[in-house]
């Protein structure tokens, strides 16, 4: 398998996260910031995030991806960083776990963690979409919120015996979880922009729902299943859907499939690949978000451009 990037994919130079931001993501974050005490809690938690401790945890108990360890994943990360024009290439760790999961966490220098369950489930193009999804979280400044959510969930478990404090904390957690579920829809689109292979994204989401046996899965039938789930015959089903989402940070796979399946044909996907997208340098909202999640004192990570140029035929 070659590690040379596929030059047929379009590089999205200077793309803003607003280009792929889902409307529900935007509205959920606005609602979250209106929660009483959220800004205060946010500022307090920001100082509690010990990124060094986070990184040491994975340095000690996971595999740090490089040209010598999991080189095929390293190539996908550098390729995706180039396509989405990230300023530098984030670190990636592979963690031994049968659970299928990936996350972007950290504050000044966000990094990506993927499980062996996820790596073993997906082929190369599907994994490219997953990596692009996580790179989208980093580009959008989501990693710091994800890290805060993990801290808050752990804190809530410790103070469950304090009803007043626990209820207030759970309100913040519910708000963060609701926003994070919406942010997943945005970053599914980012993964598609990074991989630029719609069928691979569809396969990846079907595998998340039904496992590795693609011969037993059918995208048309899965699409019909998504439409069946979306059709709400009465109020009871709407209530049940809300209750089933509690405690989940991701939307259900059929919901993600339906939304991502719709975007290439009815959204801005092809327009963005054609070069029509908001650039980072002129997007005020994206610039403020990036400024809130990045620190000038953070040491630089390796740039993806020299590798791309070096590996080019």
C-alpha positions in Angstrom: 0.0 0.0 0.0 1.4 3.4 -1.0 1.5 6.3 1.4 1.6 8.8 -1.4 -1.5 11.1 -1.1 -4.2 10.7 -3.7 -3.6 13.9 -5.8 -7.1 13.5 -7.4 -8.6 15.0 -4.2 -9.1 18.7 -4.0 -7.2 20.7 -1.4 -9.4 23.2 0.4 -6.9 25.9 1.1 -7.8 28.2 4.0 -11.3 26.6 4.5 -13.3 27.9 7.4 -15.2 25.5 9.7 -18.3 27.4 8.8 -18.2 25.9 5.4 -19.3 22.5 6.7 -21.0 23.6 10.0 -24.5 22.1 10.3 -27.2 24.6 11.1 -28.3 22.5 14.1 -24.7 22.7 15.4 -24.7 26.4 15.3 -28.1 26.8 17.0 -27.3 24.3 19.7 -24.1 26.1 20.6 -25.9 29.4 20.8 -28.5 27.8 23.1 -25.7 26.3 25.2 -24.1 29.6 25.8 -27.4 31.0 27.0 -27.4 28.5 29.9 -27.1 30.3 33.3 -23.6 29.8 34.6 -22.2 28.2 31.5 -19.6 31.0 30.8 -18.4 31.0 34.4 -18.1 27.2 34.4 -16.4 27.3 31.0 -13.7 29.7 32.2 -13.1 27.7 35.4 -12.8 24.4 33.6 -10.5 25.8 31.0 -7.9 26.3 33.7 -8.4 22.8 35.0 -7.6 21.0 31.8 -4.2 19.4 32.2 -3.3 18.6 28.7 0.1 17.3 29.7 -1.6 14.7 31.9 -3.9 13.7 29.1 -1.1 13.3 26.7 1.0 11.3 29.2 -2.0 8.9 29.7 -1.9 7.9 26.1 1.8 8.0 25.8 1.9 5.4 28.5 -1.0 3.2 27.5 -1.5 3.5 23.7 0.5 3.5 20.5 1.7 6.9 19.2 1.1 6.9 15.4 4.1 7.8 13.3 5.9 6.7 10.1 7.2 3.7 12.1 4.1 2.8 14.0 0.8 2.4 12.2 2.2 4.2 9.1 -1.0 3.8 7.1 -2.9 5.8 9.8 -0.1 8.4 9.9 -0.4 8.9 6.1 -4.2 9.4 6.4 -3.8 12.0 9.1 -1.2 14.0 7.2 -3.2 13.7 4.0 -6.4 14.8 5.7 -4.5 17.7 7.4 -3.3 18.8 4.0 -6.7 18.6 2.3 -8.4 20.6 5.1 -5.4 22.9 5.3 -4.8 22.5 9.0 -1.9 24.7 10.2 -0.1 21.6 11.5 -0.6 17.8 11.9 -2.1 16.6 15.2 -0.7 13.7 17.1 -2.7 10.5 16.9 -2.8 7.5 19.3 -4.2 4.1 18.8 -5.7 2.6 22.0 -6.4 -1.1 22.5 -10.2 -1.4 23.0 -12.9 -3.5 21.3 -15.2 -0.5 21.4 -15.5 1.4 18.1 -14.6 5.0 19.0 -12.5 8.0 18.1 -12.2 11.4 19.7 -10.3 14.6 19.4 -9.3 16.0 22.9 -7.0 18.6 24.4 -6.7 22.3 24.7 -3.6 24.0 23.3 -2.5 21.1 21.2 -5.5 18.8 20.5 -4.8 15.3 19.5 -6.8 12.3 18.2 -7.4 8.9 19.8 -8.8 6.0 17.9 -9.5 2.5 19.2 -8.3 -0.8 17.7 -12.0 -1.7 17.4 -12.5 1.2 15.0 -9.3 0.6 13.0 -10.2 -3.1 12.6 -13.7 -2.4 11.5 -13.0 0.0 8.6 -11.1 -0.3 5.4 -8.6 2.5 4.3 -11.1 4.8 2.7 -13.6 4.4 5.5 -10.9 5.2 8.0 -9.9 8.2 5.9 -13.4 9.5 6.5 -13.2 8.8 10.3 -9.8 10.6 10.5 -11.2 13.6 8.5 -14.2 13.7 10.9 -11.8 14.1 13.9 -9.7 16.6 12.0 -12.9 18.6 11.5 -13.5 18.7 15.3 -10.0 20.1 15.7 -10.4 22.7 12.9 -13.8 23.7 14.4 -12.3 24.1 17.9 -14.5 21.3 19.3 -11.7 19.4 21.1 -11.7 21.7 24.2 -15.5 21.3 24.6 -15.2 17.5 24.3 -12.5 17.5 27.0 -14.6 19.6 29.2 -17.5 17.2 28.8 -15.4 14.3 29.8 -14.3 16.2 32.9 -17.8 17.2 33.8 -19.1 13.6 33.5 -16.4 12.4 35.8 -17.2 15.3 38.3 -20.9 14.5 38.2 -20.3 10.9 39.2 -18.4 12.1 42.2 -21.0 14.6 43.5 -24.1 12.6 42.7 -24.8 12.6 46.5 -25.2 16.4 46.4 -28.7 16.9 44.8 -28.5 20.6 44.2 -25.0 20.7 42.8 -25.6 17.5 40.8 -28.8 18.8 39.2 -27.1 22.0 38.2 -24.1 20.2 36.8 -26.3 17.7 34.9 -28.1 20.6 33.2 -24.7 21.8 31.8 -23.8 18.2 30.8 -27.2 17.7 29.0 -26.6 21.0 27.1 -23.1 20.0 26.1 -24.2 16.5 25.0 -27.0 18.0 22.9 -24.6 20.4 21.3 -22.0 17.7 20.8 -24.5 15.4 19.0 -25.2 18.3 16.6 -21.4 18.9 16.1 -21.1 15.3 15.0 -23.3 16.2 12.0 -20.9 19.0 11.1 -17.8 16.9 11.3 -19.4 14.0 9.3 -19.4 16.6 6.5 -15.7 17.5 7.3 -14.8 13.9 7.0 -16.5 13.7 3.6 -14.6 16.8 2.5 -11.3 15.2 3.7 -12.0 11.9 2.0 -14.1 13.1 -0.9 -15.6 9.6 -1.3 -19.3 9.5 -0.5 -19.7 5.7 -0.7 -16.9 5.2 1.9 -18.7 7.6 4.3 -21.9 5.7 3.8 -20.2 2.3 4.4 -18.5 3.6 7.6 -21.8 4.7 9.1 -23.5 1.4 8.1 -20.7 -0.5 9.8 -21.1 1.6 13.0 -24.7 0.3 13.1 -24.4 -3.2 11.8 -20.8 -4.4 12.0 -18.3 -5.5 9.4 -20.3 -7.7 7.1 -21.0 -5.3 4.2 -22.4 -8.1 2.0 -25.3 -8.2 4.4 -25.9 -4.4 4.3 -27.6 -2.3 1.7 -27.4 1.5 1.5 -30.9 1.8 -0.1 -32.4 -0.3 2.6 -30.5 1.6 5.3 -31.7 4.9 3.8 -35.3 3.6 4.0 -34.7 2.6 7.6 -33.6 6.2 8.4 -36.7 7.5 6.8 -38.8 5.1 8.9 -37.1 6.3 12.0 -37.6 10.0 11.0 -41.3 9.5 10.4 -42.9 10.2 13.8 -46.5 8.9 13.9 -47.3 10.4 17.3 -46.0 12.4 20.3 -45.0 9.3 22.2 -42.3 8.4 19.7 -40.9 11.9 19.9 -40.6 11.6 23.7 -39.0 8.2 23.4 -36.4 9.5 20.9 -35.5 12.3 23.4 -35.2 9.9 26.3 -33.0 7.4 24.2 -30.5 10.2 23.4 -29.8 11.0 27.1 -26.3 10.2 27.9 -25.2 9.8 24.3 -22.7 12.1 22.7 -23.4 10.9 19.2 -26.6 10.8 17.1 -27.9 7.4 16.0 -26.2 6.0 13.0 -29.3 6.2 10.8 -29.7 9.9 11.5 -26.1 10.5 10.6 -26.4 8.4 7.5 -29.5 10.3 6.3 -28.0 13.7 6.9 -24.7 12.9 5.2 -26.4 11.1 2.4 -28.5 14.2 1.7 -25.7 16.7 1.8 -23.8 15.8 -1.4 -26.9 16.1 -3.6 -28.8 18.9 -1.8 -26.2 20.8 0.1 -23.0 22.7 -0.5 -20.6 19.7 -1.0 -19.9 20.1 -4.7 -19.8 23.9 -4.4 -17.1 23.7 -1.7 -15.0 21.3 -3.8 -15.3 23.8 -6.6 -13.6 26.4 -4.4 -16.7 28.4 -3.3 -16.4 28.4 0.5 -15.8 31.0 3.3 -12.0 31.4 4.0 -10.8 31.3 7.6 -9.1 34.7 7.4 -12.3 36.5 6.7 -14.7 34.5 8.8 -15.1 36.5 12.0 -17.1 33.8 13.9 -14.7 31.0 13.0 -11.7 33.3 13.8 -13.1 34.0 17.3 -13.8 30.4 17.9 -10.3 29.4 16.9 -8.9 32.2 19.1 -10.8 30.8 22.1 -9.4 27.3 21.7 -5.8 28.0 20.7 -2.9 29.5 22.6 0.0 31.3 21.0 2.4 29.7 23.5 1.7 26.2 22.2 4.7 24.6 20.4 4.3 24.0 16.8 3.5 20.6 15.5 4.9 19.3 12.2 3.5 20.9 9.1 1.9 18.6 6.6 3.0 20.7 3.5 6.6 19.5 3.5 5.6 15.9 3.7 3.1 16.3 0.8 5.7 18.0 -1.3 8.3 15.4 -0.4 6.1 12.5 -1.2 4.7 13.9 -4.4 5.6 12.0 -7.5 
